[in-house]
Amino acid sequence: MPAGTPESLTSAQQELYDWLGDYIGQHRHSPSIRQMMEAMGLRSPAPIQSRLRHLQQKGWITWQEGQARTLQLLGGLNAGIPVLGAVAAGGLVETFDDVSERLDLAPVLETRGLFALTVNGDSMVDAHIADGDVVLMEPVHEPSRLREGTIVSALVPGSGTTLKHFHRDGRQVRLEAANPAYAPIVLDADQVAIQGKLLAVWRQV
């Protein structure tokens, strides 16, 4: 049982959790609901969604319902924080979908769902975030509640993920660099997916 998780799993929930661990370990991304149905021998998505909700409520996974690829196994505090890829601090880079390594900070952190990104570029240097730094991010589930100026990782569909200061201008979002050499990125709010907000920065020397 993961550290700090008081609730045990039913046999059906444990079966799905164990299968998810094997699948993600092999493929480096989470499966679709249909793949989970086939693996569990089910013909309806409802039992899978029910099990996933219980796994999340009991603290074993994080998951945004209806978006299977958002699923992450928590696996206890000793599992480490997933380093999901790189984030542009300059232009835009392709979004991440693989866990490339793990940052072993979990024993001192209790927040669930944290992830880390390696910074590419110098657009955030005035915020003391340099090329090659690792940023620790907390998932953002309600972008409407973000404070102005929060540093976020934002996905621009078709372009990639970038690290910037978040500002909302009516129905638009403005992503501002912390370097005067870079122009702001201004887009309609529904074109931007805010993935996480900054918690901490590590400089690897």
WOBEL-V485416 format. One line per field, one symbol per residue. psi: psi as a letter, one per 30 degrees, with the letter a starting at -180 (. if undefined). burial: + if it has 16 or more other ideal C-beta (glycine too) atoms within 10 Angstrom, else -. A space follows every 50 residues. Layout:
psi=???
burial=???
//
This chain:
psi=kkkgjfkllleeeeeeeeeeeeeeeefglllleeeeeeefhlfkfeeeee eeeeeeefgflkkjkfieffkkkeglffflkkjfalkkicbklklkgkjf lkjifefgkfkkglllkkkjlgfgefghjlkflkkkkkkjfiffgkkkfk klkkkjkfeaklklkkkkicglkkjklhjffklljklkeffkjjelkkel kkjj.
burial=----+---+---+--++--+--++-----++-+--++-+--+-----++- ++-+++-++++++----+--+++++++--+++++++++++-++-++--+- --+-++-----++++++++++++++-+-+---++++++++--+--+---+ ++++++--+++++++++-----+++++++--+--+-+----+-+++++-- +----
//
